[in-house]
């Protein structure tokens, strides 16, 4: 069968239907662990970020700037990370975003000590790249997924995010205790968990996503196209194709509007909740 024909894509990998499925299973597992780590780090800092912003700025009116900075950071990082993935693969892109978020956490801790609100916003902006990695992972989850398993694989990776996101805010207390023990400024201790979790996630992506799922997906598409051409040449009949409508601009606009309104509602509540709870 054409799917059993091997194509070398790297040391130790012969491209077959079975090997592609194996790479997909490995990729899914790595992404799920990475999402848990990311959620642990992001969950703690997003909750404490609003409180720290109010403390450093001197006014609770500026607490919402933390959520704004995270969202802007995610938006600014999304396209560069996607382009990096296209050039070098998923692993380097995901690792770069995770390390950028870890760097942002370090800057945020420094800002807390210096009581610098602009520096704090810069740090939280960089932490936003962790959100971009979170969303980017969902694309990586389906690079090699079959039509039958695509929805399940995506759902499992998204579900794994919940584990970290729910657990992360509960690390604020231990983070503050650890920060006090290390002599860190008030409210900056939880950012330590972001540094650790995002650094571990970066290492996980670089080590675990081998072979790179995006590279394997590209090679697999070429192999299937080559097999289809060979089948056509042998039989004289072209393989059946499925036409897919790609120009659904009204649907795209409606989806973007729905997401924007949903997030506006969610973030408006999330931005102020930690401040009110603190009060």
CORMO-V418648 format. One record per residue. N is the residue number from 0. RES is the residue in one small letter. PHI is phi in whole degrees, -180 to 180 (none if undefined). D_FIRST is the distance of its C-alpha to the first C-alpha in Angstrom with 1 decimal. Layout:
BEGIN
N/RES/PHI/D_FIRST
N/RES/PHI/D_FIRST
END
This chain:
BEGIN
0/x/none/0.0
1/x/-68/3.8
2/x/-73/5.5
3/x/-92/5.5
4/x/-72/7.1
5/x/-88/10.8
6/x/-138/13.6
7/x/-71/17.1
8/x/-118/19.2
9/x/166/22.1
10/x/-58/23.5
11/x/81/21.6
12/x/-122/18.6
13/x/-105/15.0
14/x/-82/13.2
15/x/-136/10.3
16/x/-59/10.2
17/x/-68/12.5
18/x/-69/14.7
19/x/-64/15.3
20/x/-63/16.3
21/x/-67/18.6
22/x/-64/20.2
23/x/-64/20.8
24/x/-63/22.6
25/x/-65/24.7
26/x/-60/25.5
27/x/-60/26.7
28/x/-64/28.9
29/x/-63/30.4
30/x/-65/31.2
31/x/-65/32.8
32/x/-65/35.1
33/x/-62/35.9
34/x/-69/36.9
35/x/-63/39.2
36/x/-62/40.8
37/x/-63/41.2
38/x/-65/42.7
39/x/-62/45.2
40/x/-72/46.4
41/x/-70/46.4
42/x/-61/47.9
43/x/-70/51.0
44/x/-75/51.7
45/x/-67/51.2
46/x/-73/53.7
47/x/-79/56.3
48/x/-61/55.8
49/x/-65/57.8
50/x/-66/60.6
51/x/-66/60.6
52/x/-63/60.7
53/x/-66/63.7
54/x/-69/65.4
55/x/-71/65.0
56/x/-77/65.8
57/x/87/68.8
58/x/-148/67.8
59/x/-65/65.5
60/x/-63/65.0
61/x/-96/62.7
62/x/-64/60.5
63/x/-67/58.0
64/x/-66/57.4
65/x/-65/55.2
66/x/-65/52.7
67/x/-62/53.0
68/x/-65/52.4
69/x/-62/49.2
70/x/-66/47.8
71/x/-64/48.8
72/x/-62/47.3
73/x/-64/43.9
74/x/-66/44.0
75/x/-69/45.0
76/x/-85/42.3
77/x/-59/39.4
78/x/-70/38.7
79/x/-58/39.4
80/x/-67/37.0
81/x/-65/34.3
82/x/-67/34.9
83/x/-63/34.9
84/x/-62/31.5
85/x/-65/30.1
86/x/-83/31.6
87/x/-121/31.1
88/x/114/28.8
89/x/-67/29.6
90/x/-57/31.2
91/x/-62/34.0
92/x/-67/34.8
93/x/-65/35.1
94/x/-65/37.1
95/x/-62/39.4
96/x/-64/40.2
97/x/-66/40.9
98/x/-68/43.2
99/x/-63/44.9
100/x/-64/45.7
101/x/-63/47.1
102/x/-62/49.3
103/x/-61/50.5
104/x/-66/51.5
105/x/-63/53.6
106/x/-63/55.3
107/x/-64/56.1
108/x/-65/57.8
109/x/-64/59.8
110/x/-64/60.7
111/x/-64/62.0
112/x/-70/64.3
113/x/-86/65.5
114/x/54/65.8
115/x/-110/64.1
116/x/-69/62.6
117/x/-60/60.9
118/x/-66/59.4
119/x/-64/58.2
120/x/-63/56.5
121/x/-63/54.8
122/x/-61/53.5
123/x/-69/52.2
124/x/-59/50.7
125/x/-69/48.6
126/x/-60/47.7
127/x/-58/46.2
128/x/-64/43.3
129/x/-64/42.3
130/x/-66/41.9
131/x/-62/39.7
132/x/-64/37.5
133/x/-55/37.4
134/x/-74/36.1
135/x/-62/33.8
136/x/-60/32.1
137/x/-70/31.0
138/x/-71/28.9
139/x/-62/27.5
140/x/-65/26.6
141/x/-115/24.1
142/x/-55/22.6
143/x/-115/19.4
144/x/-70/20.0
145/x/-79/17.6
146/x/-60/19.3
147/x/-75/20.0
148/x/-115/21.7
149/x/-59/23.3
150/x/-63/26.6
151/x/-66/26.9
152/x/-62/26.1
153/x/-64/28.6
154/x/-64/31.2
155/x/-64/31.1
156/x/-68/31.8
157/x/-64/34.6
158/x/-61/36.0
159/x/-62/36.2
160/x/-60/38.5
161/x/-62/40.9
162/x/-58/41.5
163/x/-71/42.8
164/x/-66/44.6
165/x/-76/46.5
166/x/-78/47.4
167/x/-55/48.2
168/x/-59/51.5
169/x/-74/52.8
170/x/-89/52.7
171/x/-62/55.6
172/x/-61/58.2
173/x/-60/56.8
174/x/-65/56.2
175/x/-66/59.8
176/x/-63/61.0
177/x/-64/58.9
178/x/-63/60.0
179/x/-65/63.7
180/x/-64/63.3
181/x/-88/61.9
182/x/79/64.6
183/x/-80/62.4
184/x/-62/63.8
185/x/-56/64.0
186/x/72/60.8
187/x/-100/58.7
188/x/-57/57.6
189/x/-59/54.5
190/x/-67/53.1
191/x/-61/52.7
192/x/-66/49.9
193/x/-66/48.1
194/x/-59/48.4
195/x/-67/47.1
196/x/-65/44.3
197/x/-71/43.0
198/x/-66/43.2
199/x/-64/41.2
200/x/-64/38.6
201/x/-62/38.4
202/x/-64/37.9
203/x/-59/35.3
204/x/-65/33.2
205/x/-67/33.5
206/x/-88/32.6
207/x/-81/30.2
208/x/-88/28.0
209/x/-130/26.3
210/x/-70/23.8
211/x/-70/25.0
212/x/-62/23.1
213/x/-69/23.9
214/x/-66/22.8
215/x/-65/19.4
216/x/-62/19.1
217/x/-64/20.0
218/x/-66/17.5
219/x/-67/14.7
220/x/-64/15.8
221/x/-63/15.9
222/x/-64/12.4
223/x/-67/11.2
224/x/-65/13.8
225/x/-64/12.9
226/x/-65/9.3
227/x/-66/11.2
228/x/-65/13.8
229/x/-65/11.6
230/x/-64/10.3
231/x/-64/14.0
232/x/-63/15.3
233/x/-75/13.4
234/x/-99/14.3
235/x/79/17.4
236/x/-121/16.8
237/x/-70/16.4
238/x/-66/14.2
239/x/-64/16.6
240/x/-121/18.5
241/x/-116/21.0
242/x/-81/24.4
243/x/-119/26.0
244/x/-74/29.8
245/x/-114/30.8
246/x/-106/34.5
247/x/-121/36.2
248/x/-63/39.3
249/x/-60/41.6
250/x/-65/39.1
251/x/-65/38.7
252/x/-63/42.5
253/x/-64/43.0
254/x/-63/40.6
255/x/-63/42.4
256/x/-65/45.8
257/x/-63/44.8
258/x/-65/43.6
259/x/-62/46.7
260/x/-68/49.1
261/x/-62/47.4
262/x/-70/47.6
263/x/-61/51.2
264/x/-66/52.3
265/x/-65/50.5
266/x/-68/51.6
267/x/-59/55.2
268/x/-75/55.5
269/x/-64/53.7
270/x/-66/55.8
271/x/-95/59.2
272/x/-57/58.4
273/x/-60/58.7
274/x/-68/62.0
275/x/-66/63.5
276/x/-65/62.4
277/x/-63/64.0
278/x/-70/67.2
END
